[in-house]
Amino acid sequence: MPATWKRLFGPALLTNAAATKYTVPALTKTRIRHIHVTNPTVSAVTFTMSIGADAAGTRIYDVYSIAAGDVLNDFGVYVVDAAEIVQAFASTTSVLNITIDGEEITLG
């Protein structure tokens, strides 16, 4: 099963409504290896991210506050299966900038 390292999404600004940022391709398993979120403003902004459709039970970040001028770097490993989605949003539109990196593993 060959793995392909790649940028899965971004860099891109988040909106204030849950939106799909990545969908795992068919016959593929993905390991998200790095989530990078920046807040270049002078005010704290909250960040929410889920694996699956946004709901309290699918969130890996739930209204997580990112301070003014701060950066969130998450190097945890999140395994996402074929056809699953990753959704994210911020409390304020066009403030937080997100990049998601990882590896896709072709199954079969």
VENGIUR-V344463 format. One record per residue. N is the residue number from 1. PHI is phi in whole degrees, -180 to 180 (999 if undefined). BURIAL is b if it has 16 or more other ideal C-beta (glycine too) atoms within 10 Angstrom, else e. Layout:
n=N phi=PHI burial=BURIAL
n=N phi=PHI burial=BURIAL
//
This chain:
n=1 phi=999 burial=e
n=2 phi=-71 burial=e
n=3 phi=-103 burial=e
n=4 phi=-117 burial=e
n=5 phi=-78 burial=e
n=6 phi=-164 burial=e
n=7 phi=-82 burial=e
n=8 phi=-87 burial=b
n=9 phi=-161 burial=b
n=10 phi=84 burial=b
n=11 phi=-69 burial=e
n=12 phi=-157 burial=e
n=13 phi=-79 burial=e
n=14 phi=-89 burial=b
n=15 phi=-94 burial=e
n=16 phi=-100 burial=b
n=17 phi=-135 burial=e
n=18 phi=-56 burial=b
n=19 phi=-145 burial=e
n=20 phi=-72 burial=e
n=21 phi=-106 burial=b
n=22 phi=-159 burial=b
n=23 phi=-124 burial=b
n=24 phi=-70 burial=b
n=25 phi=-63 burial=e
n=26 phi=-60 burial=e
n=27 phi=56 burial=e
n=28 phi=-138 burial=b
n=29 phi=-121 burial=b
n=30 phi=-119 burial=b
n=31 phi=-113 burial=e
n=32 phi=-77 burial=b
n=33 phi=-107 burial=b
n=34 phi=-154 burial=e
n=35 phi=-117 burial=b
n=36 phi=-122 burial=b
n=37 phi=-129 burial=b
n=38 phi=-116 burial=b
n=39 phi=-125 burial=b
n=40 phi=-83 burial=e
n=41 phi=-88 burial=e
n=42 phi=-100 burial=e
n=43 phi=-131 burial=e
n=44 phi=-68 burial=e
n=45 phi=-135 burial=b
n=46 phi=-92 burial=b
n=47 phi=-128 burial=b
n=48 phi=-130 burial=b
n=49 phi=-144 burial=b
n=50 phi=-136 burial=b
n=51 phi=-106 burial=b
n=52 phi=106 burial=e
n=53 phi=-57 burial=e
n=54 phi=-61 burial=b
n=55 phi=-165 burial=e
n=56 phi=-53 burial=e
n=57 phi=-79 burial=e
n=58 phi=-112 burial=b
n=59 phi=-81 burial=b
n=60 phi=-99 burial=b
n=61 phi=-133 burial=b
n=62 phi=-124 burial=e
n=63 phi=53 burial=e
n=64 phi=-82 burial=e
n=65 phi=-81 burial=e
n=66 phi=-110 burial=b
n=67 phi=-64 burial=e
n=68 phi=-56 burial=e
n=69 phi=71 burial=e
n=70 phi=-99 burial=e
n=71 phi=-131 burial=e
n=72 phi=-105 burial=b
n=73 phi=-122 burial=e
n=74 phi=-113 burial=b
n=75 phi=-102 burial=e
n=76 phi=-68 burial=e
n=77 phi=-105 burial=e
n=78 phi=-119 burial=b
n=79 phi=-94 burial=e
n=80 phi=-127 burial=b
n=81 phi=-90 burial=e
n=82 phi=-49 burial=e
n=83 phi=75 burial=e
n=84 phi=-73 burial=b
n=85 phi=-118 burial=b
n=86 phi=-119 burial=b
n=87 phi=-118 burial=b
n=88 phi=-153 burial=b
n=89 phi=-163 burial=b
n=90 phi=-124 burial=b
n=91 phi=-73 burial=b
n=92 phi=-131 burial=b
n=93 phi=-68 burial=e
n=94 phi=60 burial=e
n=95 phi=-119 burial=b
n=96 phi=-77 burial=b
n=97 phi=-114 burial=b
n=98 phi=-121 burial=b
n=99 phi=-134 burial=b
n=100 phi=-123 burial=b
n=101 phi=-120 burial=b
n=102 phi=-179 burial=b
n=103 phi=-134 burial=b
n=104 phi=-104 burial=b
n=105 phi=-114 burial=e
n=106 phi=-77 burial=e
n=107 phi=-92 burial=e
n=108 phi=99 burial=e
//
